[in-house]
Amino acid sequence: MEDYIIVVNRIEELQSIQDRQELERIFDKARRTIIGGMDVILVRENRNGQQEKFDTLSNEQDFEEYRKRVFRLI
């Protein structure tokens, strides 16, 4: 298994259209990654398509806090 990358631009887009199903799919895969001992990397993609890492979630508690923040907004 390898680290899982979440592009927060995509998360924000899914929040704006309230696509709970797709968000659940992304977060389910991220949870399995953390349980498997790997990290979830949060990146923001700029207009040129370059991804800039700004956070790493390496344990279930940090991941769950991030997940709650995301779902609180929809």
N, C-alpha and C positions, 0 to 999 in steps of 0.2 A: 504494500500500500504506500501511497505517496501523499504529501501535503495536499490539501484541497484549497483552491483559490476561490474566494468570493469577490466578485467585482461589485463594489457597493453602488456604483451607478445603476447597475441592473436591479439591485435590491430596491433602490429608490424608485425606479421605474415601476416595478411590480407593486410597491406600496401605493403609488399614485393611481394605479388602475385596480387596486384591491384584488390582485390575483393571489389569493391565499393558497390555492392549490400548488402553484409553482413555487411559492416561498416555502411551503412545507416540504416539497421535494428537495429543494436546495439545502434546507436546514437538516433534513433527515440524512442526506449524504455527508454533510459536515459533521453531524453528531457521530456517525459511524467512523469517520476519519479520526476523530479525537479518541473515541473508545479504542480504536486500533493502534493508538500510540503515536499518531502523527499530529501535525498542526493544521489549523485553519488560518490561512493568510488572507487578510483583508487588504484589497488594493483599490485604488481609484484610477480609472482610465481617463487620460486626457484626450483632447480633440484629435491628436495625432495617432491615437491608438496605443500609446505607451502606457504601461501600468506602473503605478508608483505605490509600493507597499507602505502602509502606515500603521498596521497593527498585526499582531499574531495572537491567536487564541490557542492555548496549549492544554487547557484543562476544561472539564465539563462545567465547572462553576462559572468561569469567565464566558464560556460559550453560551450558557443558559441566560446569563445577564444580557448579552448582546441580542439573543433571540427575543427575549421579552421586550427589549427596547424597540426592535423592529416591528413586532406584532402589536405593540401598544399603539402604534401610529396608523393602524388600518382599522 
